Structures are given as C-alpha cells and as structure tokens.
Amino acid sequence: MINEEPVKDEEIVEDTEEVVQNTEEEVREEEIEEEVREERYKKNVIDELLELKEKLTKDKYVQTLLILNRVEGANLTRLSKEIHASHKRMREILRDLVGMGYVVQYRRYPDTNIYYKLSERGKKIIELIYQIILFKW
C-alpha cells in the first residue's frame, strides 16, 4: 500500500520554496525602489545643516566650549562633571581646544589649579555654533 502523504509533503515543500522566492524577489524590488529614491533625492545644504545641528549638541568639544561661554574660569573638575567625562578624557579635550586656539588656560594666584576660558577665536566660533544650534525652522 502506497501512502499519498509523501506526495503532499513534496507539494508543501514546493509551495514553501515558491513563497520564499517571492519574498526574496519582493525584498529585492524594495531595495531597488529605495536605491531609486536615494538617487532622486540627494542631500542638500539644508539637510547637512540639520545633521550638523544634531551632531553639535552631542559633541564633547562643543559642549565644553558652550560651558566655557557660560562660565568663565572653569577648572578641569567642574568641566568633567558638567559634560560627564572622565578627567583623562577632559584633559585630552582641553589640550586639543587649547592647541586649536579656542581655549586659554591660566592660574589664579595663590590657587594652583588651572582654569580655562574662551579665547577670542573661541568666542567667534561659539557665536557660529549658537547660530546653528538655536536656529528655528
């Protein structure tokens, strides 16, 4: 006696394979449509400015400049607490900002701590940063 079930199983497997192929074809069609949309829509300056605005608010260097604009004469400890960075990371950021000419370091006699403030160049760049961050659409 031959049982017909194996034939049914074969048919089901074929159906399943067909469905999988259709799904793969649909996925490929969606990918092609997405590529076509991307080709039609190229980034413009406005899109780049919006991305820049987003990046600026998250950047530790910019956050440091913003704090120094608000509080002249902050030391390493205060800055690292405000931007939630380790002292080591904060030292690297401050060293870089001093090297770029945006920040000046100084001491207050007789205090031995080093304090930081914006340089003239830093004040100019902070104006630009504020224009980008605070711009309303």
C-alpha positions in Angstrom: 0.0 0.0 0.0 1.4 3.3 -1.0 0.6 6.2 1.2 -0.2 9.6 -0.5 1.2 11.7 2.3 4.8 11.9 0.9 3.4 13.4 -2.3 1.5 16.0 -0.2 4.7 16.8 1.7 6.5 17.3 -1.6 3.8 19.7 -2.7 4.0 21.7 0.5 7.8 21.9 0.2 7.4 23.2 -3.3 4.8 25.7 -2.2 7.1 26.9 0.7 10.0 27.3 -1.7 7.9 29.3 -4.0 6.8 31.6 -1.2 10.4 32.1 -0.1 11.3 33.0 -3.7 8.5 35.5 -3.9 9.6 37.1 -0.6 13.2 37.4 -1.8 12.0 38.9 -5.0 9.8 41.4 -3.1 12.8 42.3 -0.9 15.0 42.9 -3.9 12.3 45.0 -5.5 12.0 47.1 -2.3 15.8 47.5 -2.3 15.7 48.7 -5.9 12.9 51.2 -5.1 14.9 52.5 -2.2 18.0 53.0 -4.4 16.0 54.8 -7.0 14.5 57.1 -4.2 18.0 57.8 -2.9 19.2 58.7 -6.4 16.3 61.0 -6.9 16.8 62.7 -3.5 20.3 63.9 -3.0 21.3 65.7 0.2 21.2 69.4 0.0 22.8 72.0 2.3 19.7 72.3 4.5 19.9 68.5 5.2 23.5 68.8 6.1 22.9 71.8 8.4 20.2 69.8 10.2 22.6 66.9 10.6 25.3 69.3 11.8 22.9 70.8 14.4 22.3 67.3 15.7 26.0 66.5 15.9 26.9 69.8 17.5 24.6 69.2 20.5 26.2 65.8 21.2 29.9 66.7 20.7 32.0 66.9 23.8 34.3 69.6 22.3 31.3 71.8 21.6 29.8 71.1 25.0 33.0 72.2 26.6 33.0 75.4 24.6 29.4 76.1 25.5 30.1 75.6 29.2 33.1 77.9 29.0 31.0 80.5 27.3 28.5 80.4 30.1 31.1 80.1 33.0 34.3 81.9 32.5 37.1 80.3 34.5 36.1 76.7 35.0 38.6 74.1 36.1 39.0 70.5 35.0 36.8 69.0 37.7 33.9 71.3 37.0 34.1 70.8 33.3 34.4 67.0 33.5 31.3 66.9 35.8 29.2 69.1 33.5 29.9 67.1 30.3 30.0 63.7 32.1 33.5 62.9 31.0 36.4 61.4 32.9 39.3 63.6 34.0 41.5 61.9 31.5 39.1 62.5 28.6 38.5 66.1 29.7 42.3 66.7 29.8 42.5 65.5 26.2 39.6 67.7 25.1 41.1 70.8 26.8 44.6 70.1 25.4 43.1 69.9 21.9 41.0 73.0 22.3 44.0 75.0 23.7 46.0 73.6 20.8 43.4 74.8 18.3 43.4 78.2 19.9 39.8 78.2 21.1 40.6 78.0 24.8 43.1 79.7 27.0 44.4 78.2 30.3 45.5 80.3 33.2 46.1 80.2 37.0 44.8 82.4 39.8 47.4 83.2 42.4 47.8 81.6 45.0 45.5 78.8 43.8 47.4 76.1 42.0 44.5 74.9 39.9 44.5 75.5 36.1 41.4 77.3 34.9 40.1 77.6 31.3 38.3 80.3 29.4 37.4 81.0 25.8 39.9 82.8 23.7 38.9 85.5 21.2 38.9 82.8 18.5 36.7 80.6 20.8 34.2 83.4 21.2 33.9 83.8 17.5 33.4 80.1 16.9 30.8 79.9 19.7 28.7 82.6 18.0 28.6 80.4 14.9 27.7 77.3 17.0 24.9 79.2 18.7 23.5 80.4 15.3 23.4 76.8 14.1 22.0 75.2 17.3 19.4 77.9 18.1 18.1 78.3 14.5 14.4 77.6 14.3 12.8 76.3 11.2 
